[in-house]
Amino acid sequence: MHIVVNAAMSADGKLSSRRREQIAISGEADFARVDRLRADSDAVVVGVGTVLADDPRLTVKDETLCERRLERGESKQPARVVVDSNARTPEDAAILDDAATTYVCLSDGAPVDRRMDLAAHAELLTAGDERVDLLRAFAALQQQGLERIMVEGGGELIFSLFEAGLVDELSVYVGAKIIGGRDAPTLADGDGFVADFPLLSLESVERLDDGVLLVWSVDDR
């Protein structure tokens, strides 16, 4: 399994404002790049916080890219995955539509009634007691044949993936905008590291739109 974390952040490292509202950070060239990255993935993953804040569909927009997936013998759209320990994903969330298969990763502590509601719209994977055990959850995704994984946020999930040693590549678009705010989400939130910091190797730098695309590989863990 190869896991790529992809994100767009402001020049001061914020994913959105302190109100958790979606803010346009990149432009058309980066949107097209993200669409290609999705099309090359078996699954696109987000945390439930991103679902609640942005209600994304996480589908490939370019029909030509969809056709190429079909020509390769793949589904028209990559699978979608929500990491949602307590089953907070709304039943009417865009990510639960019928455009693609959706998996919701839950913990054992998720309420039974919410499980039943979500089971009508998604494939449920249970891993972990009170929080999703990411190692077990991603192993279960791999058993479903999902090898090329794209993670699109948010900061809590990204930190947890780095903490679990699951990230292989980090791709970040840095936009020409300052958002600020001590409570605004950053690329990697969570508890933060105080030792054994994950180390990266810079693979490429590309000017894109009014910002820059940075691609790192994660050093062997």
N, C-alpha and C positions, 0 to 999 in steps of 0.2 A: 504494500500500500504506500502511495506517495501523497502526502498532505501538503497543500499549498494554502497559506493564509494570504488573502488579498484584501487590501483596504485602501481607502482614500482618506487622508488626514490633512488638516490645515498646516500651515507652516510652523505653528506652535504645538503640533502633535495632537490636536483634538479631532474626534470623529464626528461630533455634533455639538450643539450648544448645551448649556447647563439645563435647558428645558427638555433635552433629549429629542429635539425636533430635527428632522432631516434637513440638512443644508447642502446645497449644491457646491461641491468642492472641486470636482474635475469637470471636463468638457466633453465634447463629442468624440474626440480621438480616444480618450480614456474609456468612455462608455463602450465604444466599439471593441477596444482591447478586452474589457471585462466580458463582453458578449462572446468573444472568441475563446476566452479562458473557460467560461461556462460550457461552451460547446465541446471543448476538449476534455471535459470532466465526466466522471460517472455519476457524481453526486455533488450537490451544493449544500453546504451546512451553515446554519445560523443558530444562535441562542434564542431562547424565547423572548428575551428583552428586545431583540431586534424585531421580532414578529409583532410584539405589542406596540413598539414605537413607530415602526415604518410600514407594517403590513405588506411586505414584499411578496411578489409571486416567484421570483428567482428562476424565471424561464429565459431561454435563449430567444432574443427578439428577431434576429436576422433569419428569414426563411431559408436563405441559401445555406447557412450553417446547419439548420435543422435537416435540410435535404442531404447534406454531406454525412450527417450522423446516420440517417437511414441507409445511405449507400454503404456505409461501413458495417451495416447489420446491427446497429444500435437503436435504441428507442429514439423517437423524435426529440425528446427532452431528457436531460439528465434527471436523476432522482433528486428529491429535495429532502433535507433532514433538519429537524428541529430538536435541539437539546433542551429538554423541558422537564426538569426534575419533578415538579409538582403539577404537571398537566394543566398549565395555565393558558395554553394555546386556544384562542376562541374558535368555536365551531365554524364561524363564518370567515375565518382568516383566509386571505387570498392564497396562501401556501397550501391550503387543503382543497383547492379546486381540482378538477379532473384533468388538468393540463399535463400532469406528470405524477408518477408514484411519489408519495410522501411517507417518510418514516418519522415517527416521533419517539425520541429516546426518553424514557421515564425512569424514575427511581421506584423502589418498592414502596416508598411512602406516598406515592401519588394516590389521591382519593379514587376509590373504586368507581363512583358515579362519573367522574370526569374521564376515567379510562374508557368507560362504556360509551360516552359521548364521542370521544375521539376515535374509537375503534371503527365507527361508521364511515370515517373519512380518511384514515391513514393506517399504515402498518405500525404496530406498537412494538418497541424493543425495550425490555426492562433490564437495567444494569445498575447496581448500587443500592444502598439502603435508603438514606435520606437525600443524597445527591447522586446524579448520574456518574457512574464510574466510567470515565472516558476510555480507558484502556479496554474495558470489557465491551463498551458500546461500539467502539470502532472495530473491534474484532468481530462483533456480530454483523456490522455493515460489510466487512470484508467477506464474511461467509455468504452474504447476499450477492457477491460478485462485484462489489463496488471497490475498485482499486485506486482510481484517480480522484482524489477528493479536493474540492475547493471550499475553503472556509471564508465566509464573508462577514464575520463579526458575531457579536460585538466584543467590546474590550474584555469583559469578564470571561467569555468563552476562549478568546485568544490567549489570555494569560493562563487559563487552566490547561490549554493544550500544550503550551510551552512548559508548564510545570510538570505535565505528564510525559514530556519528552516525545511528543507525537508530531511536531512540526518539522517538515523537511525543507520548506522553502517559504520565504516571506517576500511578498511583492507589494510595495507601497507607493501609491501616487501621492506626492506632497504638493498641495495646491497653494496658490499665491493668495492666501487669505489668513487673517488672524481671527480666531474665535475667542480665546481666553476663557477664564472661569475656572476656579479651583475645583468645582464640582462637575465640570464638563467631562464626558467620557474620553479616555485616551485609547491609544492602540492596544495597550495591555493594562487592564485595571486589576481587579482582584486584590490579593493581599500584598503583592509585590515581592520581589526577591531581595534577600539580604546577603545571600552567599550563593555560590554555584550558579552564577548568572549565565543564561544561555548565550553562547557566542556565535556570531554570524560572519560569513565571508561574503564580501560584496562581489556579485557576479556581473552586474551591468548597471549603467546609468544612461537614461535616455530623456532628453527634453521632450515634453508632451504637453499640448495645449499651452497654458501659461505656467505650468509647473514642471515637475521632474518625476520620472518613474525610477524607483530604486528596487533592484532585485537582489536578495541575499539568499544564500544557502545556509542552512543551519549546520554548524560544525558537529562532527560525530559526538553522540552523547554516550 
